Amino acid sequence: MGKLSEMIAIGEVTPDDLFLVTDDTTGKSRRVKWSDIEASIDLNNIPGYSAGSGISISSLPTLP
């Protein structure tokens, strides 16, 4: 496997791309497909979001 500094940037994320997800309570990590991440996102659970409106980083709440 190459070094992180040798990895190329991707232009778009495809449904079969894999991400590394680490559980912050157990410390266990696993691979997750982007399609599974995307399917689990519920925009109605994002504070300040209403249907038909856009989301920007500045509209998201500050993390503790």
CHARMM internal coordinates of N, CA and C (Angstrom, degrees):
IC EDIT
DIST 1 N 1 CA 1.4390
DIST 1 CA 1 C 1.5202
ANGL 1 N 1 CA 1 C 108.54
DIST 1 C 2 N 1.3418
ANGL 1 CA 1 C 2 N 115.60
DIHE 1 N 1 CA 1 C 2 N 142.14
DIST 2 N 2 CA 1.4531
ANGL 1 C 2 N 2 CA 120.46
DIHE 1 CA 1 C 2 N 2 CA -179.25
DIST 2 CA 2 C 1.5190
ANGL 2 N 2 CA 2 C 112.70
DIHE 1 C 2 N 2 CA 2 C -80.17
DIST 2 C 3 N 1.3121
ANGL 2 CA 2 C 3 N 115.61
DIHE 2 N 2 CA 2 C 3 N 173.89
DIST 3 N 3 CA 1.4591
ANGL 2 C 3 N 3 CA 122.28
DIHE 2 CA 2 C 3 N 3 CA 177.52
DIST 3 CA 3 C 1.5287
ANGL 3 N 3 CA 3 C 109.30
DIHE 2 C 3 N 3 CA 3 C -79.83
DIST 3 C 4 N 1.3286
ANGL 3 CA 3 C 4 N 116.51
DIHE 3 N 3 CA 3 C 4 N 153.41
DIST 4 N 4 CA 1.4616
ANGL 3 C 4 N 4 CA 119.70
DIHE 3 CA 3 C 4 N 4 CA 176.96
DIST 4 CA 4 C 1.5220
ANGL 4 N 4 CA 4 C 111.44
DIHE 3 C 4 N 4 CA 4 C -56.76
DIST 4 C 5 N 1.3165
ANGL 4 CA 4 C 5 N 116.83
DIHE 4 N 4 CA 4 C 5 N -36.61
DIST 5 N 5 CA 1.4606
ANGL 4 C 5 N 5 CA 120.25
DIHE 4 CA 4 C 5 N 5 CA -178.65
DIST 5 CA 5 C 1.5237
ANGL 5 N 5 CA 5 C 111.93
DIHE 4 C 5 N 5 CA 5 C -67.52
DIST 5 C 6 N 1.3305
ANGL 5 CA 5 C 6 N 117.68
DIHE 5 N 5 CA 5 C 6 N -16.23
DIST 6 N 6 CA 1.4564
ANGL 5 C 6 N 6 CA 121.60
DIHE 5 CA 5 C 6 N 6 CA -179.86
DIST 6 CA 6 C 1.5225
ANGL 6 N 6 CA 6 C 112.70
DIHE 5 C 6 N 6 CA 6 C -96.21
DIST 6 C 7 N 1.3271
ANGL 6 CA 6 C 7 N 117.76
DIHE 6 N 6 CA 6 C 7 N -3.23
DIST 7 N 7 CA 1.4579
ANGL 6 C 7 N 7 CA 120.94
DIHE 6 CA 6 C 7 N 7 CA -178.67
DIST 7 CA 7 C 1.5177
ANGL 7 N 7 CA 7 C 109.54
DIHE 6 C 7 N 7 CA 7 C -75.30
DIST 7 C 8 N 1.3147
ANGL 7 CA 7 C 8 N 115.62
DIHE 7 N 7 CA 7 C 8 N 144.85
DIST 8 N 8 CA 1.4573
ANGL 7 C 8 N 8 CA 119.89
DIHE 7 CA 7 C 8 N 8 CA 178.51
DIST 8 CA 8 C 1.5240
ANGL 8 N 8 CA 8 C 109.82
DIHE 7 C 8 N 8 CA 8 C -91.40
DIST 8 C 9 N 1.3064
ANGL 8 CA 8 C 9 N 115.90
DIHE 8 N 8 CA 8 C 9 N 153.12
DIST 9 N 9 CA 1.4620
ANGL 8 C 9 N 9 CA 121.08
DIHE 8 CA 8 C 9 N 9 CA 176.97
DIST 9 CA 9 C 1.5255
ANGL 9 N 9 CA 9 C 108.92
DIHE 8 C 9 N 9 CA 9 C -76.59
DIST 9 C 10 N 1.3166
ANGL 9 CA 9 C 10 N 116.57
DIHE 9 N 9 CA 9 C 10 N 146.02
DIST 10 N 10 CA 1.4573
ANGL 9 C 10 N 10 CA 120.01
DIHE 9 CA 9 C 10 N 10 CA 177.11
DIST 10 CA 10 C 1.5182
ANGL 10 N 10 CA 10 C 109.32
DIHE 9 C 10 N 10 CA 10 C -100.36
DIST 10 C 11 N 1.3170
ANGL 10 CA 10 C 11 N 115.73
DIHE 10 N 10 CA 10 C 11 N 147.20
DIST 11 N 11 CA 1.4530
ANGL 10 C 11 N 11 CA 120.85
DIHE 10 CA 10 C 11 N 11 CA -179.06
DIST 11 CA 11 C 1.5087
ANGL 11 N 11 CA 11 C 113.10
DIHE 10 C 11 N 11 CA 11 C -84.24
DIST 11 C 12 N 1.3194
ANGL 11 CA 11 C 12 N 116.90
DIHE 11 N 11 CA 11 C 12 N -26.33
DIST 12 N 12 CA 1.4613
ANGL 11 C 12 N 12 CA 120.29
DIHE 11 CA 11 C 12 N 12 CA 178.67
DIST 12 CA 12 C 1.5218
ANGL 12 N 12 CA 12 C 109.21
DIHE 11 C 12 N 12 CA 12 C -154.74
DIST 12 C 13 N 1.3030
ANGL 12 CA 12 C 13 N 115.28
DIHE 12 N 12 CA 12 C 13 N 156.56
DIST 13 N 13 CA 1.4592
ANGL 12 C 13 N 13 CA 121.12
DIHE 12 CA 12 C 13 N 13 CA 178.32
DIST 13 CA 13 C 1.5206
ANGL 13 N 13 CA 13 C 107.21
DIHE 12 C 13 N 13 CA 13 C -98.11
DIST 13 C 14 N 1.3180
ANGL 13 CA 13 C 14 N 116.13
DIHE 13 N 13 CA 13 C 14 N 130.63
DIST 14 N 14 CA 1.4643
ANGL 13 C 14 N 14 CA 120.73
DIHE 13 CA 13 C 14 N 14 CA 179.21
DIST 14 CA 14 C 1.5245
ANGL 14 N 14 CA 14 C 109.63
DIHE 13 C 14 N 14 CA 14 C -106.96
DIST 14 C 15 N 1.3311
ANGL 14 CA 14 C 15 N 118.20
DIHE 14 N 14 CA 14 C 15 N 158.63
DIST 15 N 15 CA 1.4622
ANGL 14 C 15 N 15 CA 120.98
DIHE 14 CA 14 C 15 N 15 CA -175.58
DIST 15 CA 15 C 1.5284
ANGL 15 N 15 CA 15 C 115.14
DIHE 14 C 15 N 15 CA 15 C -54.42
DIST 15 C 16 N 1.3327
ANGL 15 CA 15 C 16 N 118.27
DIHE 15 N 15 CA 15 C 16 N -30.62
DIST 16 N 16 CA 1.4629
ANGL 15 C 16 N 16 CA 120.44
DIHE 15 CA 15 C 16 N 16 CA -177.52
DIST 16 CA 16 C 1.5275
ANGL 16 N 16 CA 16 C 114.08
DIHE 15 C 16 N 16 CA 16 C -92.15
DIST 16 C 17 N 1.3489
ANGL 16 CA 16 C 17 N 118.08
DIHE 16 N 16 CA 16 C 17 N 0.57
DIST 17 N 17 CA 1.4657
ANGL 16 C 17 N 17 CA 120.12
DIHE 16 CA 16 C 17 N 17 CA 176.56
DIST 17 CA 17 C 1.5221
ANGL 17 N 17 CA 17 C 109.22
DIHE 16 C 17 N 17 CA 17 C -63.92
DIST 17 C 18 N 1.3287
ANGL 17 CA 17 C 18 N 115.88
DIHE 17 N 17 CA 17 C 18 N 143.27
DIST 18 N 18 CA 1.4618
ANGL 17 C 18 N 18 CA 121.22
DIHE 17 CA 17 C 18 N 18 CA -178.37
DIST 18 CA 18 C 1.5208
ANGL 18 N 18 CA 18 C 111.42
DIHE 17 C 18 N 18 CA 18 C -103.66
DIST 18 C 19 N 1.3296
ANGL 18 CA 18 C 19 N 116.04
DIHE 18 N 18 CA 18 C 19 N 142.74
DIST 19 N 19 CA 1.4545
ANGL 18 C 19 N 19 CA 123.52
DIHE 18 CA 18 C 19 N 19 CA 176.50
DIST 19 CA 19 C 1.5195
ANGL 19 N 19 CA 19 C 107.92
DIHE 18 C 19 N 19 CA 19 C -122.83
DIST 19 C 20 N 1.3140
ANGL 19 CA 19 C 20 N 115.61
DIHE 19 N 19 CA 19 C 20 N 150.36
DIST 20 N 20 CA 1.4556
ANGL 19 C 20 N 20 CA 120.74
DIHE 19 CA 19 C 20 N 20 CA 175.10
DIST 20 CA 20 C 1.5211
ANGL 20 N 20 CA 20 C 107.30
DIHE 19 C 20 N 20 CA 20 C -95.28
DIST 20 C 21 N 1.3256
ANGL 20 CA 20 C 21 N 116.33
DIHE 20 N 20 CA 20 C 21 N 123.50
DIST 21 N 21 CA 1.4586
ANGL 20 C 21 N 21 CA 122.13
DIHE 20 CA 20 C 21 N 21 CA 179.93
DIST 21 CA 21 C 1.5167
ANGL 21 N 21 CA 21 C 108.12
DIHE 20 C 21 N 21 CA 21 C -118.43
DIST 21 C 22 N 1.3332
ANGL 21 CA 21 C 22 N 116.73
DIHE 21 N 21 CA 21 C 22 N 130.16
DIST 22 N 22 CA 1.4572
ANGL 21 C 22 N 22 CA 121.67
DIHE 21 CA 21 C 22 N 22 CA 178.64
DIST 22 CA 22 C 1.5192
ANGL 22 N 22 CA 22 C 109.22
DIHE 21 C 22 N 22 CA 22 C -115.16
DIST 22 C 23 N 1.3276
ANGL 22 CA 22 C 23 N 116.26
DIHE 22 N 22 CA 22 C 23 N 127.18
DIST 23 N 23 CA 1.4630
ANGL 22 C 23 N 23 CA 122.14
DIHE 22 CA 22 C 23 N 23 CA 177.06
DIST 23 CA 23 C 1.5254
ANGL 23 N 23 CA 23 C 107.84
DIHE 22 C 23 N 23 CA 23 C -72.13
DIST 23 C 24 N 1.3216
ANGL 23 CA 23 C 24 N 116.25
DIHE 23 N 23 CA 23 C 24 N 121.57
DIST 24 N 24 CA 1.4674
ANGL 23 C 24 N 24 CA 119.22
DIHE 23 CA 23 C 24 N 24 CA -175.66
DIST 24 CA 24 C 1.5240
ANGL 24 N 24 CA 24 C 113.49
DIHE 23 C 24 N 24 CA 24 C -73.29
DIST 24 C 25 N 1.3300
ANGL 24 CA 24 C 25 N 118.48
DIHE 24 N 24 CA 24 C 25 N -12.87
DIST 25 N 25 CA 1.4621
ANGL 24 C 25 N 25 CA 119.25
DIHE 24 CA 24 C 25 N 25 CA 178.59
DIST 25 CA 25 C 1.5256
ANGL 25 N 25 CA 25 C 112.84
DIHE 24 C 25 N 25 CA 25 C -95.31
DIST 25 C 26 N 1.3527
ANGL 25 CA 25 C 26 N 116.53
DIHE 25 N 25 CA 25 C 26 N -33.43
DIST 26 N 26 CA 1.4713
ANGL 25 C 26 N 26 CA 119.02
DIHE 25 CA 25 C 26 N 26 CA -178.36
DIST 26 CA 26 C 1.5163
ANGL 26 N 26 CA 26 C 112.61
DIHE 25 C 26 N 26 CA 26 C -103.44
DIST 26 C 27 N 1.3459
ANGL 26 CA 26 C 27 N 116.94
DIHE 26 N 26 CA 26 C 27 N -20.34
DIST 27 N 27 CA 1.4578
ANGL 26 C 27 N 27 CA 120.46
DIHE 26 CA 26 C 27 N 27 CA -177.31
DIST 27 CA 27 C 1.5223
ANGL 27 N 27 CA 27 C 113.11
DIHE 26 C 27 N 27 CA 27 C 79.90
DIST 27 C 28 N 1.3264
ANGL 27 CA 27 C 28 N 117.65
DIHE 27 N 27 CA 27 C 28 N 1.64
DIST 28 N 28 CA 1.4679
ANGL 27 C 28 N 28 CA 120.51
DIHE 27 CA 27 C 28 N 28 CA 179.68
DIST 28 CA 28 C 1.5219
ANGL 28 N 28 CA 28 C 109.69
DIHE 27 C 28 N 28 CA 28 C -81.02
DIST 28 C 29 N 1.3299
ANGL 28 CA 28 C 29 N 115.62
DIHE 28 N 28 CA 28 C 29 N 142.57
DIST 29 N 29 CA 1.4605
ANGL 28 C 29 N 29 CA 121.72
DIHE 28 CA 28 C 29 N 29 CA 179.86
DIST 29 CA 29 C 1.5152
ANGL 29 N 29 CA 29 C 110.42
DIHE 28 C 29 N 29 CA 29 C -115.61
DIST 29 C 30 N 1.3409
ANGL 29 CA 29 C 30 N 115.07
DIHE 29 N 29 CA 29 C 30 N 154.21
DIST 30 N 30 CA 1.4638
ANGL 29 C 30 N 30 CA 120.30
DIHE 29 CA 29 C 30 N 30 CA 176.74
DIST 30 CA 30 C 1.5171
ANGL 30 N 30 CA 30 C 109.47
DIHE 29 C 30 N 30 CA 30 C -153.75
DIST 30 C 31 N 1.3188
ANGL 30 CA 30 C 31 N 114.70
DIHE 30 N 30 CA 30 C 31 N 163.00
DIST 31 N 31 CA 1.4634
ANGL 30 C 31 N 31 CA 120.92
DIHE 30 CA 30 C 31 N 31 CA 176.57
DIST 31 CA 31 C 1.5233
ANGL 31 N 31 CA 31 C 108.55
DIHE 30 C 31 N 31 CA 31 C -89.59
DIST 31 C 32 N 1.3289
ANGL 31 CA 31 C 32 N 115.26
DIHE 31 N 31 CA 31 C 32 N 140.11
DIST 32 N 32 CA 1.4578
ANGL 31 C 32 N 32 CA 120.67
DIHE 31 CA 31 C 32 N 32 CA 179.17
DIST 32 CA 32 C 1.5198
ANGL 32 N 32 CA 32 C 108.16
DIHE 31 C 32 N 32 CA 32 C -136.13
DIST 32 C 33 N 1.3282
ANGL 32 CA 32 C 33 N 117.05
DIHE 32 N 32 CA 32 C 33 N 133.70
DIST 33 N 33 CA 1.4660
ANGL 32 C 33 N 33 CA 120.92
DIHE 32 CA 32 C 33 N 33 CA 175.66
DIST 33 CA 33 C 1.5253
ANGL 33 N 33 CA 33 C 109.80
DIHE 32 C 33 N 33 CA 33 C -73.67
DIST 33 C 34 N 1.3362
ANGL 33 CA 33 C 34 N 115.77
DIHE 33 N 33 CA 33 C 34 N 146.10
DIST 34 N 34 CA 1.4652
ANGL 33 C 34 N 34 CA 120.79
DIHE 33 CA 33 C 34 N 34 CA 177.89
DIST 34 CA 34 C 1.5224
ANGL 34 N 34 CA 34 C 110.21
DIHE 33 C 34 N 34 CA 34 C -56.94
DIST 34 C 35 N 1.3148
ANGL 34 CA 34 C 35 N 118.48
DIHE 34 N 34 CA 34 C 35 N -37.95
DIST 35 N 35 CA 1.4658
ANGL 34 C 35 N 35 CA 120.55
DIHE 34 CA 34 C 35 N 35 CA -179.10
DIST 35 CA 35 C 1.5264
ANGL 35 N 35 CA 35 C 111.36
DIHE 34 C 35 N 35 CA 35 C -60.30
DIST 35 C 36 N 1.3402
ANGL 35 CA 35 C 36 N 117.41
DIHE 35 N 35 CA 35 C 36 N -34.28
DIST 36 N 36 CA 1.4634
ANGL 35 C 36 N 36 CA 120.71
DIHE 35 CA 35 C 36 N 36 CA 177.79
DIST 36 CA 36 C 1.5270
ANGL 36 N 36 CA 36 C 111.53
DIHE 35 C 36 N 36 CA 36 C -72.86
DIST 36 C 37 N 1.3356
ANGL 36 CA 36 C 37 N 116.04
DIHE 36 N 36 CA 36 C 37 N -38.34
DIST 37 N 37 CA 1.4659
ANGL 36 C 37 N 37 CA 119.83
DIHE 36 CA 36 C 37 N 37 CA 176.68
DIST 37 CA 37 C 1.5213
ANGL 37 N 37 CA 37 C 109.59
DIHE 36 C 37 N 37 CA 37 C -63.74
DIST 37 C 38 N 1.3181
ANGL 37 CA 37 C 38 N 115.56
DIHE 37 N 37 CA 37 C 38 N -48.53
DIST 38 N 38 CA 1.4619
ANGL 37 C 38 N 38 CA 121.22
DIHE 37 CA 37 C 38 N 38 CA -177.97
DIST 38 CA 38 C 1.5288
ANGL 38 N 38 CA 38 C 111.26
DIHE 37 C 38 N 38 CA 38 C -60.05
DIST 38 C 39 N 1.3284
ANGL 38 CA 38 C 39 N 117.17
DIHE 38 N 38 CA 38 C 39 N -40.53
DIST 39 N 39 CA 1.4597
ANGL 38 C 39 N 39 CA 121.41
DIHE 38 CA 38 C 39 N 39 CA -179.52
DIST 39 CA 39 C 1.5256
ANGL 39 N 39 CA 39 C 112.04
DIHE 38 C 39 N 39 CA 39 C -68.05
DIST 39 C 40 N 1.3378
ANGL 39 CA 39 C 40 N 116.97
DIHE 39 N 39 CA 39 C 40 N -24.54
DIST 40 N 40 CA 1.4634
ANGL 39 C 40 N 40 CA 119.73
DIHE 39 CA 39 C 40 N 40 CA -177.35
DIST 40 CA 40 C 1.5291
ANGL 40 N 40 CA 40 C 113.10
DIHE 39 C 40 N 40 CA 40 C -87.78
DIST 40 C 41 N 1.3335
ANGL 40 CA 40 C 41 N 117.99
DIHE 40 N 40 CA 40 C 41 N -7.57
DIST 41 N 41 CA 1.4593
ANGL 40 C 41 N 41 CA 121.12
DIHE 40 CA 40 C 41 N 41 CA -178.67
DIST 41 CA 41 C 1.5241
ANGL 41 N 41 CA 41 C 109.43
DIHE 40 C 41 N 41 CA 41 C -80.78
DIST 41 C 42 N 1.3239
ANGL 41 CA 41 C 42 N 116.20
DIHE 41 N 41 CA 41 C 42 N 123.32
DIST 42 N 42 CA 1.4581
ANGL 41 C 42 N 42 CA 122.22
DIHE 41 CA 41 C 42 N 42 CA 177.85
DIST 42 CA 42 C 1.5236
ANGL 42 N 42 CA 42 C 107.52
DIHE 41 C 42 N 42 CA 42 C -114.15
DIST 42 C 43 N 1.3268
ANGL 42 CA 42 C 43 N 116.64
DIHE 42 N 42 CA 42 C 43 N 104.48
DIST 43 N 43 CA 1.4654
ANGL 42 C 43 N 43 CA 120.81
DIHE 42 CA 42 C 43 N 43 CA -176.26
DIST 43 CA 43 C 1.5202
ANGL 43 N 43 CA 43 C 112.19
DIHE 42 C 43 N 43 CA 43 C -60.63
DIST 43 C 44 N 1.3321
ANGL 43 CA 43 C 44 N 117.59
DIHE 43 N 43 CA 43 C 44 N -24.29
DIST 44 N 44 CA 1.4632
ANGL 43 C 44 N 44 CA 120.38
DIHE 43 CA 43 C 44 N 44 CA 179.64
DIST 44 CA 44 C 1.5253
ANGL 44 N 44 CA 44 C 112.04
DIHE 43 C 44 N 44 CA 44 C -68.86
DIST 44 C 45 N 1.3377
ANGL 44 CA 44 C 45 N 117.43
DIHE 44 N 44 CA 44 C 45 N -14.53
DIST 45 N 45 CA 1.4652
ANGL 44 C 45 N 45 CA 120.96
DIHE 44 CA 44 C 45 N 45 CA 178.37
DIST 45 CA 45 C 1.5247
ANGL 45 N 45 CA 45 C 113.01
DIHE 44 C 45 N 45 CA 45 C -93.28
DIST 45 C 46 N 1.3289
ANGL 45 CA 45 C 46 N 117.66
DIHE 45 N 45 CA 45 C 46 N 4.28
DIST 46 N 46 CA 1.4598
ANGL 45 C 46 N 46 CA 121.37
DIHE 45 CA 45 C 46 N 46 CA 179.71
DIST 46 CA 46 C 1.5236
ANGL 46 N 46 CA 46 C 108.21
DIHE 45 C 46 N 46 CA 46 C -94.32
DIST 46 C 47 N 1.3492
ANGL 46 CA 46 C 47 N 117.26
DIHE 46 N 46 CA 46 C 47 N 116.53
DIST 47 N 47 CA 1.4685
ANGL 46 C 47 N 47 CA 120.37
DIHE 46 CA 46 C 47 N 47 CA -179.53
DIST 47 CA 47 C 1.5257
ANGL 47 N 47 CA 47 C 111.39
DIHE 46 C 47 N 47 CA 47 C -56.75
DIST 47 C 48 N 1.3160
ANGL 47 CA 47 C 48 N 116.15
DIHE 47 N 47 CA 47 C 48 N 134.48
DIST 48 N 48 CA 1.4590
ANGL 47 C 48 N 48 CA 120.75
DIHE 47 CA 47 C 48 N 48 CA 177.48
DIST 48 CA 48 C 1.5162
ANGL 48 N 48 CA 48 C 114.20
DIHE 47 C 48 N 48 CA 48 C 86.67
DIST 48 C 49 N 1.3373
ANGL 48 CA 48 C 49 N 117.90
DIHE 48 N 48 CA 48 C 49 N -3.42
DIST 49 N 49 CA 1.4623
ANGL 48 C 49 N 49 CA 120.25
DIHE 48 CA 48 C 49 N 49 CA 179.88
DIST 49 CA 49 C 1.5146
ANGL 49 N 49 CA 49 C 109.72
DIHE 48 C 49 N 49 CA 49 C -91.44
DIST 49 C 50 N 1.3157
ANGL 49 CA 49 C 50 N 116.84
DIHE 49 N 49 CA 49 C 50 N 137.30
DIST 50 N 50 CA 1.4570
ANGL 49 C 50 N 50 CA 120.92
DIHE 49 CA 49 C 50 N 50 CA 171.33
DIST 50 CA 50 C 1.5204
ANGL 50 N 50 CA 50 C 107.23
DIHE 49 C 50 N 50 CA 50 C -132.72
DIST 50 C 51 N 1.3233
ANGL 50 CA 50 C 51 N 116.44
DIHE 50 N 50 CA 50 C 51 N 147.15
DIST 51 N 51 CA 1.4630
ANGL 50 C 51 N 51 CA 121.89
DIHE 50 CA 50 C 51 N 51 CA -176.42
DIST 51 CA 51 C 1.5202
ANGL 51 N 51 CA 51 C 110.48
DIHE 50 C 51 N 51 CA 51 C -52.03
DIST 51 C 52 N 1.3122
ANGL 51 CA 51 C 52 N 115.58
DIHE 51 N 51 CA 51 C 52 N 134.60
DIST 52 N 52 CA 1.4555
ANGL 51 C 52 N 52 CA 121.46
DIHE 51 CA 51 C 52 N 52 CA 178.18
DIST 52 CA 52 C 1.5158
ANGL 52 N 52 CA 52 C 113.87
DIHE 51 C 52 N 52 CA 52 C 88.25
DIST 52 C 53 N 1.3283
ANGL 52 CA 52 C 53 N 117.53
DIHE 52 N 52 CA 52 C 53 N -9.00
DIST 53 N 53 CA 1.4618
ANGL 52 C 53 N 53 CA 119.24
DIHE 52 CA 52 C 53 N 53 CA 178.52
DIST 53 CA 53 C 1.5201
ANGL 53 N 53 CA 53 C 109.29
DIHE 52 C 53 N 53 CA 53 C -97.09
DIST 53 C 54 N 1.2817
ANGL 53 CA 53 C 54 N 116.54
DIHE 53 N 53 CA 53 C 54 N 157.12
DIST 54 N 54 CA 1.4550
ANGL 53 C 54 N 54 CA 120.87
DIHE 53 CA 53 C 54 N 54 CA 178.20
DIST 54 CA 54 C 1.5155
ANGL 54 N 54 CA 54 C 111.08
DIHE 53 C 54 N 54 CA 54 C -85.03
DIST 54 C 55 N 1.3052
ANGL 54 CA 54 C 55 N 115.53
DIHE 54 N 54 CA 54 C 55 N 164.58
DIST 55 N 55 CA 1.4608
ANGL 54 C 55 N 55 CA 120.73
DIHE 54 CA 54 C 55 N 55 CA 176.45
DIST 55 CA 55 C 1.5176
ANGL 55 N 55 CA 55 C 107.77
DIHE 54 C 55 N 55 CA 55 C -115.78
DIST 55 C 56 N 1.3113
ANGL 55 CA 55 C 56 N 116.01
DIHE 55 N 55 CA 55 C 56 N 132.88
DIST 56 N 56 CA 1.4508
ANGL 55 C 56 N 56 CA 120.16
DIHE 55 CA 55 C 56 N 56 CA 173.78
DIST 56 CA 56 C 1.5253
ANGL 56 N 56 CA 56 C 107.95
DIHE 55 C 56 N 56 CA 56 C -127.44
DIST 56 C 57 N 1.2921
ANGL 56 CA 56 C 57 N 116.25
DIHE 56 N 56 CA 56 C 57 N 157.51
DIST 57 N 57 CA 1.4637
ANGL 56 C 57 N 57 CA 120.98
DIHE 56 CA 56 C 57 N 57 CA -179.56
DIST 57 CA 57 C 1.5338
ANGL 57 N 57 CA 57 C 109.81
DIHE 56 C 57 N 57 CA 57 C -57.42
DIST 57 C 58 N 1.3136
ANGL 57 CA 57 C 58 N 117.64
DIHE 57 N 57 CA 57 C 58 N -38.28
DIST 58 N 58 CA 1.4657
ANGL 57 C 58 N 58 CA 120.07
DIHE 57 CA 57 C 58 N 58 CA -176.80
DIST 58 CA 58 C 1.5201
ANGL 58 N 58 CA 58 C 112.28
DIHE 57 C 58 N 58 CA 58 C -68.59
DIST 58 C 59 N 1.3489
ANGL 58 CA 58 C 59 N 118.26
DIHE 58 N 58 CA 58 C 59 N -17.50
DIST 59 N 59 CA 1.4715
ANGL 58 C 59 N 59 CA 119.82
DIHE 58 CA 58 C 59 N 59 CA -179.52
DIST 59 CA 59 C 1.5215
ANGL 59 N 59 CA 59 C 112.30
DIHE 58 C 59 N 59 CA 59 C -88.77
DIST 59 C 60 N 1.3316
ANGL 59 CA 59 C 60 N 117.44
DIHE 59 N 59 CA 59 C 60 N -7.93
DIST 60 N 60 CA 1.4641
ANGL 59 C 60 N 60 CA 120.75
DIHE 59 CA 59 C 60 N 60 CA -179.78
DIST 60 CA 60 C 1.5244
ANGL 60 N 60 CA 60 C 110.25
DIHE 59 C 60 N 60 CA 60 C -83.50
DIST 60 C 61 N 1.3466
ANGL 60 CA 60 C 61 N 116.67
DIHE 60 N 60 CA 60 C 61 N 147.77
DIST 61 N 61 CA 1.4672
ANGL 60 C 61 N 61 CA 119.06
DIHE 60 CA 60 C 61 N 61 CA 179.38
DIST 61 CA 61 C 1.5114
ANGL 61 N 61 CA 61 C 111.73
DIHE 60 C 61 N 61 CA 61 C -66.96
DIST 61 C 62 N 1.3097
ANGL 61 CA 61 C 62 N 116.80
DIHE 61 N 61 CA 61 C 62 N 154.47
DIST 62 N 62 CA 1.4509
ANGL 61 C 62 N 62 CA 123.15
DIHE 61 CA 61 C 62 N 62 CA 177.57
DIST 62 CA 62 C 1.5236
ANGL 62 N 62 CA 62 C 109.55
DIHE 61 C 62 N 62 CA 62 C -73.19
DIST 62 C 63 N 1.3141
ANGL 62 CA 62 C 63 N 117.37
DIHE 62 N 62 CA 62 C 63 N 135.22
DIST 63 N 63 CA 1.4591
ANGL 62 C 63 N 63 CA 121.10
DIHE 62 CA 62 C 63 N 63 CA 177.48
DIST 63 CA 63 C 1.5092
ANGL 63 N 63 CA 63 C 110.04
DIHE 62 C 63 N 63 CA 63 C -75.41
DIST 63 C 64 N 1.3542
ANGL 63 CA 63 C 64 N 116.53
DIHE 63 N 63 CA 63 C 64 N 147.42
DIST 64 N 64 CA 1.4649
ANGL 63 C 64 N 64 CA 119.37
DIHE 63 CA 63 C 64 N 64 CA 179.58
DIST 64 CA 64 C 1.5153
ANGL 64 N 64 CA 64 C 112.37
DIHE 63 C 64 N 64 CA 64 C -66.10
END
COOR INIT
IC SEED 1 N 1 CA 1 C
IC BUILD
